């Protein structure tokens, strides 16, 4: 999957791969460590979906802000501003829903919800590392 940031196309495959890979690891850990895998899997699914959705809106917000800060979107500045506001608001909404779920359903705080929220950390780190390795290979091949 590619995302366009201004005039550049950026490959999101490393991040999608990290998302899927971490989901597989989390499900394996839930079934291996949890005494009630069905409940843990439900909690994981809710929080992992919200976390990955939050990361998606973060990417879209950053893409719009980068175009706003550069000269690439000078003629459509108001459209990119609206995009940044909408995607930033959706990102904050995802975080608010996570907070509400943690507050209203404290019994859901189990291994499943902890592993679901861990996606907010692991996916960008693993995907970013994988992406950076691809960028380094690309730079090396050009020299």
C-alpha positions in Angstrom: 0.0 0.0 0.0 1.3 3.4 -0.9 0.4 6.8 0.5 1.0 10.0 -1.3 2.7 12.8 0.7 2.7 15.8 -1.5 4.5 14.6 -4.7 6.1 11.6 -3.0 4.8 8.1 -2.8 5.6 6.4 0.5 5.4 2.6 0.9 3.5 1.5 4.0 4.1 -2.3 3.5 6.6 -2.5 6.4 4.1 -1.0 8.8 1.3 -3.2 7.5 3.6 -6.2 7.9 4.5 -5.2 11.4 0.8 -4.8 12.2 -0.1 -8.3 11.0 3.0 -9.8 12.5 2.4 -8.3 15.9 -1.3 -9.4 15.7 -0.1 -13.0 15.2 2.3 -12.8 18.1 -0.4 -11.3 20.4 -3.0 -14.0 19.5 -0.4 -16.7 20.1 0.5 -15.2 23.5 -3.2 -14.9 24.4 -3.9 -18.5 23.7 -0.7 -19.6 25.4 -0.9 -17.5 28.6 -4.5 -16.7 29.2 -6.9 -18.7 31.4 -9.9 -17.3 29.5 -8.7 -16.8 25.9 -12.1 -15.9 24.5 -12.5 -12.8 26.9 -8.8 -11.9 26.4 -9.2 -12.1 22.6 -12.2 -9.8 22.7 -10.4 -7.2 24.8 -7.3 -7.5 22.5 -9.4 -7.1 19.4 -11.1 -3.9 20.6 -7.9 -2.3 21.8 -5.8 -3.4 18.9 -8.4 -2.2 16.3 -8.5 1.2 18.1 -4.8 1.4 18.4 -4.1 0.6 14.7 -6.9 2.9 13.6 -5.3 5.6 15.8 -1.9 5.0 14.1 -3.6 5.2 10.6 -5.1 8.6 11.4 -1.7 9.7 12.8 -0.1 8.9 9.5 -2.8 10.7 7.5 -2.5 13.8 9.9 1.3 13.9 9.5 1.1 13.6 5.7 -1.3 16.5 5.5 0.9 18.6 7.9 4.0 17.8 5.9 2.4 19.1 2.7 1.2 22.2 4.6 4.7 22.9 5.8 6.2 22.5 2.4 5.5 24.5 -0.8 3.9 21.4 -2.4 0.4 22.3 -1.4 0.5 26.1 -1.7 -2.5 26.3 -4.0 -4.6 23.9 -1.9 -3.5 25.1 1.6 -7.1 25.3 2.9 -7.9 21.7 1.7 -4.8 20.3 3.4 -5.6 22.3 6.6 -9.1 20.7 6.7 -7.6 17.3 6.1 -5.1 17.8 9.0 -7.9 18.9 11.3 -10.2 16.1 10.4 -7.6 13.3 10.6 -6.2 14.8 13.8 -9.6 15.0 15.3 -10.3 11.3 14.4 -7.0 10.4 15.9 -7.9 12.1 19.2 -11.3 10.4 19.0 -9.6 7.0 18.9 -7.6 7.9 22.0 -10.7 9.2 23.7 -12.6 5.9 23.0 -9.6 3.9 24.4 -9.6 6.0 27.5 -13.4 5.6 27.9 -13.1 1.8 27.5 -10.4 1.7 30.1 -12.4 3.8 32.5 -15.8 2.3 32.0 -14.7 -1.3 31.7 -11.8 -1.8 34.2 -12.4 -5.5 34.4 -11.4 -5.7 30.7 -7.8 -4.7 31.8 -6.3 -8.1 31.2 -3.5 -9.5 29.1 -5.7 -9.0 26.0 -6.2 -5.3 26.5 -2.5 -4.8 27.4 -1.4 -6.7 24.3 -3.9 -4.7 22.3 -2.5 -1.4 23.5 1.0 -2.6 23.0 0.4 -2.3 19.2 0.6 1.5 19.7 4.3 1.0 20.5 5.4 -2.1 18.7 3.9 -1.4 15.3 5.6 2.0 14.7 8.9 0.7 16.1 9.0 -2.5 14.2 7.6 -1.0 11.0 9.9 2.0 11.2 12.9 -0.3 11.7 11.9 -2.4 8.7 11.2 0.7 6.6 14.6 2.2 7.5 16.4 -0.9 6.5 14.7 -0.7 3.1 15.7 3.0 2.8 19.3 2.2 3.6 19.4 -0.6 1.0 17.9 1.8 -1.5 20.5 4.5 -0.8 23.4 1.9 -0.9 22.2 0.6 -4.3 22.1 4.2 -5.7 25.8 4.8 -4.8 
